Amino acid sequence: MNDSGPVFRVLSPETLSMHTRDGVRLDADVYRPAGAGPFPVLLMRQPYGRGIASTVCYAHPSWYARQGYVVVIQDVRGRGTSQGEFRIFQNEAADGAQAVAWAASLPGTTGAVGMYGFSYHGTGLLLTAGKNPPALKAIAPGMNGWNLRHDWAYENDAFCLQLGLAWATQVGAETARLAGDTAAFADFYTASRALPFNGANPVRPEFIERWRRYTHYHDFLERRDDAAYWSRLSPASVSNNIQVPTLMVGGWHDILLAGTLSAYKHFAAANRVPVRLIVGPWSHMPWARRLSGVDFGPDGASDIDPLHIEWFDHWLKGLDTPIIHAPPVRLFEMGRNEWRKFASWPVRSVALYLTGCGRASVDDRDGKLVFKGVPDEGVDYVVHDPWRAVPAVGGQFGTPVGPADRSALDMRGDVMTFTTAALDQEIRLAGDVSASLWLVSQAPSFDVSCVMSRVTRSGQAIPLAQGYRHFPAGQRESVPVAIPMRATCASIAVGEALRLSIAGACFPAYPINPGTGRPVDAGMAEAAITTFGVRYGGATPSSLLISTGESVS
């Protein structure tokens, strides 16, 4: 990395404004190096107040300015002190393209612009890039959405309840505050301290129904099948227009990992622009070496700021920097706690087959994962009781988030577990994970939660990948179904084991399925006990598919 430290003194920031084509004023703080210049521009468009500048993950804008950039942090429409109405993602393409042109025209700049930001602003800058503004020369989105229907609001047709309600509460609180509605703000704020999933209708708590005019929550919930709506919000819909070099940042424990990886795979397959991918051991925020009591070591700390400078120094300043010559995929391997480099996204797949004696939900020693051969036929059942739904623990959506021990959860009678024997040689995972299950159920509707964990020598079960799928119509005969899970990169040491856990809920990450065919927002009074089975062996070989891609030097 080219982290040579501060080069320029930074002037006091100034606040400047631009006006959009429809006359809306957008405000920005501008940080300038004290020097002759001219300097290229780094632009971040911020929905949470430009003073924050995403310093929960990135260095302060003045640090970037010290590296020889004019840094512009702009409030998006309807946020901070900018005018207009905030409508999630619906103005970021047009407003962003105008902001790029405006930033490029600022005095003392070279006219070359790069954009960076994560989450909302990472997604927004991809929408901006879809407009292909001429001054935009490179981008660095982090932890972004791609197709918001499939990797933000829903997962395999299951509504992402915890993410959706938490974000809508934050967005609604700010909208209410800016509108001067103190009662609504107080309601949102109170709810944000402890989201009320314990009500009779967790999907439609009273406060979100009362103040629905201030959030997008009901659009996400009620417009599931409105393709035109999701297209307007999603960078995937403008992906063929994105023509700038792209550096993507993700986290193995990030709620938006699927969107980040989908975007990278699209860019890599299209092969139109240079693209790089970095995935660390981080949650959505912060990007730190410690998470849920696990220390990933000094290499687990974020080095994204200096890597940004390497990326932008090349594309905006024409410098020869190390990141340009490095392999395009850089993944942090949990367990060994070191970085691995790949020539492309790893895709080498290995199947582990489920087998057991029919008591996998009663005894965590019963269900097995085996590497070779197809075992004899068998079946195990999960009985899902909505009164005591299986909770979310660890992973991207659990409480706590990250590498939290879920071994006690795996011992519940409504969780099936299938575990390998203690390994006699290390397994190094890298890439996509999925489950292929032969399911049988007579329930009108049911859900399936899958979690892959590393089982330590002491018996802890540390989640590495998870997937969830909602089945809105009953499956009355045994059928094979795929349940995509989050990707991972991790080592399973000698003496440790791999485990697949299967349940009928993962609450409140996803709503409790009523099991009656009624919508998930019908309320708990509608919920019924449901049962589904997993067949394995013989002609119904259920399996866990893992990737063990080979890295380069």
N, C-alpha and C positions, 0 to 999 in steps of 0.2 A: 504493500500500500504506500501511497505517496502522501504521508502525513507529516509534512515538514513544519507544521505549526503555523502560527500567525505570520502573515507577510505584510499586510497593510493595516494601518490604523483605520478605524471606522468612524465616520462622522455620525453625529446624532441623527436618529431617524426623522424623516419628515413625512407628513401625511399628505397624500395627493389623491385627486379624484379624477375619474373618467366618466363619460356618459355613454350608455348603450344606444343602439339605433332607435329604441323606443323611448329614449329620454330619461332612463333610470340612472341615478348617480351611484357609482360603486367606489368605495373608499379603500385606500391601501396605505400601509406603512412601507417606506422605502429606505433601505439601508445601503449606504454607499461607501466604498473604500476611499480613503483619502489618498488620492494619487492622480497622475495625469490622465490615466485611462487612454482610450475608452475601454469599458469592461462589458463582457456579456452579462445577460440577465438570468437569474433564477426566479421563477414565479411559483408561488403557492396560493391556491384559492381556497379559503378557509370558511367552513360553515359554523364553526364554534366560537367565533370571535378572533380577529386577527392577532390580538395580543398573545393568545396561546401559542400560535405558530407551530403547533404539533410538537412542542418541546417535551412532551411525555415520551417521545421516541427519538427525535432528531435534536441535533445541536441547535442552539439559539441562532436566529438569522444573522446576528452579528458575526458569529463564527464563520459562516459561509461567506459573508462580505469580506472578512479578513483574508480569504483565499483568492480574492480578486474578482468578485462578482457583485453586481448591483442586485440586491435581493428585494423582491416585491412580495409582500404578504397582503393579499386582498380579501376583504369580506365579500362573500358571494351575495347575490341578490337576496334582500330580505333578512340579512344577518349582520350582526355587529351594528355599524352605523350606515351600512349601505341601504339604499332605498329599495322599494319594490316588495313583491310577495315571494316568499320562499316556498318553492314547490320542489320536492326532492328530485334531483337529477334532471328536471325538465328544462332548465335554462342553462345548464352548465356547458353544453356544447357551443351554443351561439355566444353566450356571454364570455365563455373562456376564450374563444377564437378572437373576439374583439379585445379582450384583455391582453392576449399575446401581442397583437398588433400595437396596442397602446404602450405596453411595456417596452417593446422594441424601439419605439419612437422617443423614449425618454432621453434627455440630454446626457451626454457622457457614456452612452452605451454603444456597443458594436452593431446592434440590431439583431443579434443572435440570442434566442431565448431557449432555456430549458425549463421543464416543469418537474416538480417533485411533490410528494405527499402520499399519505396512506389512508386506507379506509374510504370514507366518503370522498375525500379530495383525490385519492388515488384513482377511484372510479371516475370522478369528474374530469380528471386530466386526460383519461383515455377517451372520454366523450369529446373533449376539446380536440384531441389529436385526430379524431374521426372527421373533423372539419378541415383538416390538413392546412392550417394557417401557415403561410410561407415562412414566417420568422421562427417557427418552432423547429428546432434542430435536434433535440433529444429529450427523452422523458425518463422518469424513474418512479413508476407507480409502486406502492407497497400495499400488500394485504387488501386487495381490491375485489370488487364484484366484477363479474363478466356477463353472465346471463342471470339477471337478478331474480327471475322466477325460479331458477333451478339451483342457484348457489348462494342465495341471500335470504329470500323470503320462505322458500320451501326446500326440502331435501327429499327426493324420490316421492313427491306428492304429500309429504308430511310438513305441516306448517311449523316453522321454527319459532316456537312460542316464546321462549326466554329471550332470544335475540330480538325478536320482533317487538315484544312488549317493552323491553328495557330501552331499546333505541327510540321507539315512539314516545316513551315517557320523557326522555332527554330532549328530543326535538320539540315535543309539545310544550314542555316547560319554558323553553326559550321563546317559542312563538307567543305563548301567553304573556310572558314577561314583556316582550317588545310591544304587545298590544295593550299593555297596562292593565291586564286582567289579573288582579292580585289573588282573587279567590281560586281561579284556575291554576295559577302558578303554585300556590300553596298546596293544592291537591296533587299536582304532578310531583312536586318536590317531596312531599310526604311519602308518596307511593315509591319514589325512586330509592328511598332509603331501605325499603324491604318490599319488593314487589309482591302484591297480594295474590299469590297462587293458591291460597288456602280457602278461597271463596267457593260458593256453590257452582260458579261458572268461571273457572280460571282463565278461559280464553276471552271472556268479556267482563272483566272486573268493572265495578260500578264507576270508578273514576274515569276510565277510558271511554265508557259509554257517555258519561256526562259531558265530557269535553272533546268529543270526537271531531269537532270542527277545527281543532288545533293540530291534528296529526294525520299522517298517511296510513295509520294502522288498519283502518277499515278497508281502504283500497287494497292493501296487501292481503287481507283476509278474504274479502268478498270478490276480488277480481282475479282469482286464481287462473281462470281460463280465458282471460282477456288478452289475447296475444298482442294486439296493437299497443295496449298499455305497457306491457313489459318490454316491448321493442323500443319504445320511447326512452326507457330508463337504462337500457343495457348497452355497454360498449360492444358486445358481440354483434349487435345489429349494424354497427358502422366499422367493423373490424377490417374490412377490405380497403377502407380509406386511410388507415393508419400507416404512414409511410416514414416514420422516424425511428432511429435507434432506440431500443427500449431495454432498460435495466429493471428487472422485477424482483421484489423482495417479499418473502413469505415466512411463516412460522409454523412449525409442526403442531403447535397447540393453539393456532389461530382459528377463530370461528369462520373466517373467509378464505381458508386455505384452498378449498375447491375452486373458487373463482380465480385465485392467483394462478393455480396450475392449469386451469382451462385456458386462460389467456396465454400463458407461456406456450402450451402445446399448439395453440392456433398459430402463434407467430413463428414457432420453429417449423411447423409443417408448411406454412405458406412460403417461408424462406425468402421474403421480400426485403426484410431489414435486419440488421444485426440485433440480436437479442441475447440477454444474459439473465440467468435465474440464480438467486441466492435464497436458501431456506435455512433459517436458524432454529434453535430449540425454543423459540419464544412464543408467548401468547400474543393476543391482539395488542396489548400494552401492559407493562413496558417490555422493551426488548433487553432483557437482563439475563445474566448467567444463572440466577437462582429462581426457581419456580416450584411452588408447593413443597418446600423443604428439600428439594434436590438441587445440588450445585453441579452445573454442567462444566465447571472449570473455567479457566481464564479464556479459552478459545470460544466459550459460549457467550461472552460479552459482545455487544453489538459493535461492529466496525463499519456500519453502513455509511456514516458521515464521510470518512475518508474515501470509501469506495465511490460514493457519489462524486466527490471531487475528481477522482481518477476518470470516471465516466464523462463528466461534463468538461473536464479539461481537454479530453480528446476531441469531443464532438463540437464544442463551442470555442475552444482555443487552438485546436489543431496540434496538441501536444501528443507525444508518444508515451502512453501510460501502461502500466502492467496489466490492468484489467482487460485491455484489448487483446492481449496475447494469451490470456488464461483460457482454459476450457470453459465452455459456455454455461455449464451447470455446476453449481457449488452447493453441496448439501452437508448439513451438520449431522454427524452420526452419533446419536445418543447411545450411551453405554460406554463406548470408547471415548466419547467426548472429544471428537476431533473432526475436522473438515475433510470431506471427500470431494474429488472433482471428477466430472463425467463429460464425455464428448457429446452426449445427448441425454434426454430423459431415459432412465433405465427401464427396460421392459421385459427382462428375462423372467418368466413366470414359473413357479413351482407350486404343485398342489399338495396339500395335506388333507387326508380323508378322515371324516368323522366316523367313529364307531363307539359302541358301548353295549351295556347290558340292560338298558331301559331305565336306569336310575340317575341319569345325568343331572336332573334337577333336584335330586335328593342328596346325593353324595358327590362332592367335587372330585372324588377319585375314580368315579365310574366312567365318565365319558373320556374318550381318547382321541388324539390326533395322531395319525400315522403317515409316514412318508411314502411307503411302498405298498403296492397291491391295493385291491379293492376289497374291503372287509365283507363279512357276511351281512345279510340284510338285517336291519333293525329299525326301531322307531323310538323316539323320545318325545314327551309332550311338555308344553308349558301351559299352565293355567294362570291366566291374567285376571287378577281381582282389582278392579278400579278403586276399591276402597283403600288398598295399600299398594299402589302402583310402584314399580321399581324406580328408584330415583336415579338421577344423573350424578355420577361421581367421576371426577377427573376428565381427561381428554379436553376437547375444545369447548364443550358445553357444560361440564360438570361443576359442582361446587365442592371443593375448590377446583379451579381449572388446572390442567396440566398433569404431571406425573404423580397423581395422588393414588394411594393404595386402595384398591377396590376388592381386596380378598374377602372381607366380611360380606360385601354385597354378593359375591359369587357363591356364598354358602346359603343364600336364600332358597326356599323351595320353589320359587317361580323364576329362577335363573338356571338355564342349562349351561354346563361347562364341559368343554372338550380340550384336553391338555396333552401335550406330548410327554414322553418320558424325559427324564433329565438328559440334556444333550451331552454327547461324548465328544462333540466338536462344535466350535463356534459357528453360528449362523449370522451373516451380515445382510440385513434387509435394506433394500433401497428401491423405492418406487411405489407403484399402485398396489392396493390391497382390495380384495373383494371376497364375498362369500357366495357360493353357488349351492343353494339349498332346495331340496325336494320337500315342499311344504304341503300339508294337508290340514284342512279346517272346514267345519260346517258353519262357522260364524258368519253372519252377514258382512262383517268387516273386522279386520284385526291389523295390528302393527307388529313389525319385527325389528328388534334392536340387536345389533351385533357389535361386539367389542373384542379386539385382539389385544392381548396383554403379554407382557414379559413377566414370567413368574420367577422371582428371585430364589436363591437357595434358602432364604429364611421364610419363604412362603408369601411374600408380598406379591400382589398382582398390579403391575404398573401399566396403565393403558397406553397403547401405541397408535391404534387406529380404531375408528368407530364408523358405523354406518346405520342408517335407519330408513325403513320403508313403510309407507302407509298403503294398505290394500283396501280400497273402498268397496270392493265387491267380494263376496265370499268365494274361497277356493274350495270346491267340494271334492275334488280328486287331487291326488298327488301330482304336482307339477314342479318342474325345476325353475327357480327364479334366481336372478342375480341381485345381490345387495351390494352396490358399490360402497366402499369404505374409504376413509381418508388415507392418503399416502403417508409413508413414513420412511425414515432412514435410521436404523438402530442395529446394534449388535446384541445377540443373545449368547451369553457366555457359556462355557462348559459348566455343567451342573445346573444351569437354569433351564426353563421350559417356555414354550409358547402356548397360549390358551385362547380359545374362542368362546366367548360368553354370549348366550342368546336369551332374549327376554321379550316380553310383550309390551314393554313401556320403557321410557327414558325421560322421566318427568322431573322438572318442568321444561327441559330442553324442547320437548315436543308435547302437544296436548295428549291427554288420556283419551284413547279411542273409545267411544261409547260401546262399540261392539254390536250395535243394533242396526247399523247402516245409516243412522242419523249423523248429521254433520258433527264435527269435533267441537263446535261452539254451541251445542245443544244444552250443555250443562250436565253436572254430575248426576242429577236425578234421572237422567236418561241412560246412565251407564249400566252395563251388564257384564257378568263374568264371561270370558271367552277362553277358548282352548285352541291351540294349534299344535301340530306335530311336525317334527323334522325326521324324515326318513333318511337312512344312510345304508351304504353297502349294496352289493349285488347290482341290480338294475337301476338303483336310485342312489348313486354315489355322491352324496353331499360333500362339499369340500371347502377349504379355505385356500384362496389363491394369494400367494405372496410373490414379491419380486426380489431377486437377488442380483441386481445389475452389477457389472464390473466397473470399477472406477479406473481412471487413468492416473498417472504419476502426479 
